Amino acid sequence: MFSVIFPGQGSQIIGMGKEFYDKFDLVKNLFKEADNVLQIPLSSIILDGPKTDLDLTINTQPAIFLISYAIFNVVKKEFNIELNKAKYFAGHSLGEYSALSCAGYLPFSETLKILRIRGEAMQNAVPKGEGGMVAVLGTTIEIVDKILKENEKKFTTQIANDNSEGQIVLSGKIKDLEMLCEVLKENSIKNIKLPVSAPFHSSLMNKATIIMSKEIHKLNFKKSDIKLISNVTAHEINNIIALKELLIKQIENRVRWRESVINMINSGVNQFIEIGPGKVLSGLIKRINKNVKIDAINCKNDIDNIKL
């Protein structure tokens, strides 16, 4: 059994998807549609940069979705590989939107629009320079939770991403993150400040939650038989009403990626197909379980090598 997975923010590079764009009219048409829907030159930002524009959250989120959606449709329509037979679709943060659109819950154009809104709302939820994120390496979620509880009167930070064994990301205000890093250093725990300008997946995103709550309830969700794995619960879902609520909660809650992968494997999944730019999720899954098969699709040759 296999699952189809979609990457989140941080996987973007200039020129991503170019081989597919050059070879398939289907992809050219999707790029053109995205430019028209958003009324911005998203295609040229993706293909030519500059990187500073691509890295703006407001552009990054629809851009990564566009590449994921385009590759998914090439695999499905040009190569007749039945990805819809997957046991689950899942994505990391914004990748969850790629999953629900590719699974048929939300039309392409609406997904582009909501991710543009989401990117802007998340970027503007906290004044620039006030919040950030820190990756904590080589320790467990239990140890990090313990450190946060022991120091809750000194500083406030939250676990934003439980990514894999030994990779946890925390969000908070800069001054709180600096105090956290001192405590981690005292405990000989490695940490790295991430190059992001906002504290994603924390209560500091509350302004974004308010905006997204209104916008998500306007969306025209459709029923689908494909089961998604929710970032918030790490469990399967295909109920539209519950799905909307979980997408709203996702803004301030931790992404339970490690648990999601473990739950999929425990449900019989032994192969993961990562669709979108890069191989970030493939790397995380290798840390979680070395025995499952992992395929990342970044070029036509990758599709030729897929065996379901």
C-alpha positions as CSV (number, residue, x, y, z in Angstrom):
1,M,0.0,0.0,0.0
2,F,1.2,3.5,-0.8
3,S,0.6,7.1,0.3
4,V,1.0,10.2,-1.8
5,I,2.6,13.1,0.1
6,F,3.1,16.8,-0.7
7,P,5.9,19.1,0.7
8,G,5.5,22.4,2.5
9,Q,7.3,25.7,2.7
10,G,11.1,25.5,2.4
11,S,11.1,23.2,-0.6
12,Q,11.0,26.0,-3.1
13,I,13.9,26.7,-5.6
14,I,14.1,28.9,-8.7
15,G,13.4,26.8,-11.8
16,M,11.4,24.1,-9.9
17,G,9.2,22.2,-12.3
18,K,11.0,23.6,-15.4
19,E,11.5,20.2,-17.1
20,F,7.7,19.4,-16.7
21,Y,6.9,23.0,-18.0
22,D,9.1,22.5,-21.0
23,K,7.8,19.0,-21.9
24,F,4.1,19.1,-21.2
25,D,1.4,21.4,-22.4
26,L,-0.7,20.4,-19.5
27,V,1.8,22.1,-17.2
28,K,2.2,25.2,-19.3
29,N,-1.6,25.6,-19.2
30,L,-1.7,25.2,-15.4
31,F,1.1,27.9,-15.1
32,K,-0.9,30.2,-17.4
33,E,-4.1,29.6,-15.4
34,A,-2.3,30.3,-12.1
35,D,-1.0,33.7,-13.5
36,N,-4.6,34.6,-14.6
37,V,-6.3,33.5,-11.4
38,L,-3.9,35.3,-9.1
39,Q,-3.2,38.3,-11.4
40,I,0.5,38.0,-10.7
41,P,3.4,36.6,-12.8
42,L,3.8,33.5,-10.7
43,S,5.2,31.5,-13.6
44,S,8.1,33.9,-14.1
45,I,8.8,34.1,-10.3
46,I,9.0,30.3,-10.2
47,L,11.1,29.8,-13.4
48,D,13.3,32.9,-13.3
49,G,13.1,34.4,-9.8
50,P,14.4,36.5,-8.2
51,K,14.7,34.2,-5.1
52,T,13.7,37.1,-2.8
53,D,10.3,37.1,-4.6
54,L,9.8,33.4,-4.5
55,D,10.7,33.2,-0.8
56,L,8.0,35.7,0.1
57,T,5.4,33.5,1.9
58,I,2.6,35.1,-0.1
59,N,4.2,33.7,-3.3
60,T,5.9,30.6,-1.9
61,Q,2.6,28.9,-0.8
62,P,0.8,29.1,-4.2
63,A,4.0,28.4,-6.1
64,I,4.8,25.1,-4.2
65,F,1.2,24.1,-4.6
66,L,1.3,24.8,-8.4
67,I,4.3,22.6,-8.9
68,S,2.9,19.8,-6.8
69,Y,-0.4,19.9,-8.6
70,A,1.3,20.0,-12.0
71,I,3.5,17.0,-11.3
72,F,0.6,15.1,-9.8
73,N,-1.4,15.6,-13.0
74,V,1.5,14.7,-15.3
75,V,2.0,11.4,-13.4
76,K,-1.8,10.7,-13.5
77,K,-2.7,11.8,-17.0
78,E,0.5,11.5,-19.1
79,F,1.8,8.3,-17.5
80,N,-1.6,6.8,-16.4
81,I,-0.3,5.9,-13.0
82,E,-3.3,5.6,-10.7
83,L,-2.3,7.7,-7.8
84,N,-5.9,7.9,-6.6
85,K,-5.5,4.3,-5.5
86,A,-3.3,5.5,-2.6
87,K,-4.5,4.6,0.9
88,Y,-3.9,8.2,2.0
89,F,-3.0,11.6,0.7
90,A,-1.0,13.8,3.2
91,G,0.9,17.0,3.1
92,H,3.1,19.1,5.4
93,S,1.5,22.4,6.4
94,L,0.7,24.1,3.1
95,G,1.2,20.6,1.5
96,E,-2.1,19.6,3.1
97,Y,-3.8,22.0,0.7
98,S,-2.0,20.3,-2.2
99,A,-3.2,17.0,-0.9
100,L,-6.8,18.1,-0.6
101,S,-6.9,19.7,-4.1
102,C,-5.2,16.7,-5.8
103,A,-7.6,14.4,-4.0
104,G,-10.5,16.3,-5.5
105,Y,-11.8,18.2,-2.4
106,L,-11.0,21.7,-3.7
107,P,-10.7,23.0,-7.3
108,F,-7.3,24.2,-8.5
109,S,-8.2,27.9,-8.8
110,E,-9.7,28.1,-5.4
111,T,-6.7,26.4,-3.8
112,L,-4.4,28.9,-5.4
113,K,-6.5,31.8,-4.1
114,I,-6.7,30.5,-0.6
115,L,-3.0,29.8,-0.4
116,R,-2.3,33.4,-1.5
117,I,-4.6,34.6,1.2
118,R,-3.0,32.2,3.7
119,G,0.5,33.2,2.9
120,E,-0.3,36.9,3.3
121,A,-2.2,36.3,6.5
122,M,0.5,34.2,8.1
123,Q,3.3,36.7,7.0
124,N,1.4,39.7,8.4
125,A,0.1,38.1,11.7
126,V,3.2,39.3,13.6
127,P,5.2,42.4,12.8
128,K,8.4,41.6,10.9
129,G,11.3,40.9,13.1
130,E,9.3,40.1,16.2
131,G,8.8,36.3,15.7
132,G,10.8,33.4,14.4
133,M,11.5,29.7,14.4
134,V,14.2,27.4,15.8
135,A,15.0,23.9,14.7
136,V,16.0,21.6,17.6
137,L,18.1,18.6,16.5
138,G,19.0,15.2,18.0
139,T,16.5,15.0,20.8
140,T,13.0,13.7,21.4
141,I,9.7,15.5,21.6
142,E,9.3,14.4,25.2
143,I,12.6,16.1,26.2
144,V,11.6,19.3,24.4
145,D,8.1,19.2,26.0
146,K,9.8,18.8,29.4
147,I,12.1,21.8,28.9
148,L,9.2,24.0,27.8
149,K,7.1,23.1,30.9
150,E,10.1,23.7,33.2
151,N,10.7,27.1,31.8
152,E,7.1,28.3,31.0
153,K,7.4,31.2,33.5
154,K,10.6,32.5,31.9
155,F,9.6,32.3,28.2
156,T,6.8,31.2,25.9
157,T,7.6,29.1,22.8
158,Q,5.6,26.4,21.1
159,I,6.3,23.2,19.2
160,A,5.4,24.1,15.6
161,N,6.6,21.0,13.7
162,D,7.2,17.5,15.1
163,N,9.0,16.5,11.8
164,S,10.9,13.3,12.5
165,E,13.0,11.5,15.1
166,G,15.5,14.2,16.1
167,Q,14.0,17.1,14.2
168,I,11.6,19.4,16.1
169,V,10.8,23.0,15.2
170,L,9.7,25.7,17.7
171,S,8.0,29.0,17.2
172,G,7.9,32.1,19.3
173,K,8.9,35.8,19.8
174,I,12.6,36.4,19.1
175,K,13.4,37.2,22.8
176,D,11.7,34.0,23.9
177,L,13.5,31.9,21.3
178,E,16.9,33.4,22.4
179,M,16.2,32.3,26.0
180,L,15.1,28.9,24.8
181,C,18.4,28.5,22.8
182,E,20.3,29.3,26.0
183,V,18.5,26.6,27.9
184,L,19.0,24.1,25.0
185,K,22.7,25.0,25.0
186,E,23.0,24.3,28.7
187,N,21.5,20.9,28.0
188,S,23.9,20.3,25.1
189,I,21.0,20.2,22.6
190,K,21.8,21.4,19.1
191,N,19.6,24.1,17.7
192,I,19.5,26.3,14.5
193,K,17.7,29.6,14.0
194,L,15.6,29.2,10.8
195,P,15.6,31.8,8.0
196,V,11.9,32.6,8.4
197,S,10.3,35.9,9.4
198,A,7.2,34.6,11.2
199,P,6.4,32.2,14.1
200,F,4.3,29.7,12.1
201,H,2.0,27.2,13.8
202,S,1.8,29.0,17.1
203,S,-0.7,31.1,19.0
204,L,1.0,34.2,17.6
205,M,-0.7,33.3,14.3
206,N,-4.1,34.1,15.8
207,K,-4.8,37.1,13.4
208,A,-4.2,34.6,10.5
209,T,-6.6,32.1,12.1
210,I,-9.3,34.8,12.2
211,I,-8.8,35.6,8.5
212,M,-8.6,32.0,7.4
213,S,-11.6,31.0,9.3
214,K,-13.7,33.4,7.3
215,E,-12.1,32.5,4.0
216,I,-12.2,28.7,4.4
217,H,-15.9,28.7,5.2
218,K,-16.4,30.5,1.8
219,L,-14.7,27.6,-0.1
220,N,-16.6,25.1,-2.3
221,F,-15.4,21.8,-0.9
222,K,-16.5,18.7,-2.7
223,K,-16.8,15.2,-1.4
224,S,-14.1,12.7,-2.2
225,D,-13.4,9.0,-1.4
226,I,-9.7,9.6,-0.8
227,K,-8.7,9.8,2.8
228,L,-6.5,12.6,4.0
229,I,-4.2,12.6,7.0
230,S,-4.7,15.8,9.1
231,N,-1.7,17.7,10.3
232,V,-3.5,18.6,13.5
233,T,-4.6,15.1,14.6
234,A,-2.2,12.9,12.6
235,H,-5.3,10.7,11.8
236,E,-7.4,10.1,8.7
237,I,-10.2,12.3,7.6
238,N,-12.6,12.7,4.7
239,N,-15.5,14.5,6.3
240,I,-15.8,18.0,4.7
241,I,-17.1,19.8,7.8
242,A,-14.4,18.4,10.1
243,L,-11.8,19.1,7.4
244,K,-12.6,22.8,7.3
245,E,-12.3,23.1,11.0
246,L,-8.9,21.3,11.1
247,L,-7.5,23.5,8.3
248,I,-8.4,26.5,10.5
249,K,-6.9,24.9,13.6
250,Q,-3.7,24.0,11.6
251,I,-2.6,27.7,11.5
252,E,-1.9,27.7,15.3
253,N,-1.3,24.1,16.0
254,R,1.8,21.9,15.6
255,V,2.2,19.9,12.4
256,R,2.3,16.3,13.7
257,W,4.3,14.9,10.7
258,R,6.2,12.2,12.6
259,E,3.0,10.9,14.1
260,S,1.2,11.1,10.7
261,V,3.9,8.9,9.1
262,I,3.9,6.4,11.9
263,N,0.1,6.1,11.8
264,M,0.2,5.6,8.0
265,I,2.8,2.9,8.4
266,N,0.8,1.2,11.2
267,S,-2.2,1.2,8.9
268,G,-0.3,-0.9,6.3
269,V,1.5,1.8,4.1
270,N,4.9,0.6,3.0
271,Q,5.6,3.1,0.2
272,F,5.5,6.9,0.1
273,I,5.5,9.0,-3.1
274,E,6.5,12.6,-2.6
275,I,5.1,14.9,-5.2
276,G,6.4,18.4,-5.5
277,P,9.7,20.3,-5.4
278,G,12.7,18.7,-3.5
279,K,13.0,15.7,-1.2
280,V,12.4,17.2,2.2
281,L,9.6,14.8,3.3
282,S,11.5,11.8,1.9
283,G,14.4,12.7,4.1
284,L,12.2,13.0,7.2
285,I,10.5,9.7,6.5
286,K,13.9,7.9,6.3
287,R,14.6,9.2,9.8
288,I,11.3,7.9,11.0
289,N,11.4,4.4,9.4
290,K,14.3,3.1,7.2
291,N,12.3,0.1,6.0
292,V,9.6,1.8,3.8
293,K,10.0,2.5,0.1
294,I,10.2,6.2,-0.8
295,D,10.0,7.9,-4.2
296,A,10.4,11.6,-4.8
297,I,9.3,12.9,-8.2
298,N,11.3,15.9,-9.4
299,C,11.9,15.0,-13.1
300,K,10.5,12.7,-15.8
301,N,13.0,9.9,-15.0
302,D,11.7,9.7,-11.5
303,I,8.2,8.9,-12.9
304,D,9.7,6.2,-15.2
305,N,11.1,4.5,-12.1
306,I,7.9,4.4,-10.1
307,K,6.6,1.0,-9.3
308,L,3.4,0.6,-7.3
